[in-house]
Amino acid sequence: MTVVPGLRPGTVQLICDGCGEIRTEVTSQLREPDVVWPVIAEYAWSGSAFATGPHRCPRCPTGPIDVPVVPSAGPVESTAWHVAIDPLPDAVVVRPSGDIDLAVAEPLRAALAEAVAVGRPVVLDLSQVELIDSTGLGILVRAHNDARQRGLTLCLVSPSRFVLTVLHTMRLAGVFLTFDERHQALTCLAAARAD
């Protein structure tokens, strides 16, 4: 295993598959011994959401690690990844275009942080996102926690079947409000603000 419970309660050991570094971290986020993506994301490691790895520390000098990817069910069009931020009167809509993985982690994290800083609920429109990896999940959870600390809501719109499956597998399905369409989310958030 590459992430194992530490010797003291509330600690875990992270073992880098690239360079072998072992780090012991205090965490209250490890609820299931096999699902470790919150720990991985919190300490900026990359890799699998599961304890069996592979994982890599942020300072690892070796090349990329082999993380299994579930292929999409059809041809994939080659488009540039981007994220748009639409500030609306009752919410801020963040619209990434393309899969959410380690390669696009920083622009998405920055966009979500900017949206939360506006001080209105955040609607993450995933209608143009097919896949998400453990890094992307960590970003969503961090943005959710940042919004909640400010008394705001972060909800998801039009998540793909893959994204919904990942959320369910990681026991996050109940964490995020999820809507099929953007107008449903905006109507619900506006009604909640009026109360």
Secondary structure by P-SEA (a helix, b strand, c coil): ccccccccccbbbbbbcccbbbbbbbbcccccccccaaaaaaaccccccccccccccccccccccbbbbbbcccbbbbbbbbbbbbbcccbbbbbbcccccccaaaaaaaaaaaaaaaccbbbbcccccccccaaaaaaaaaaaaaaaaacbbbbbccccaaaaaaaaaacccccccccccaaaaaaaaaaaaac
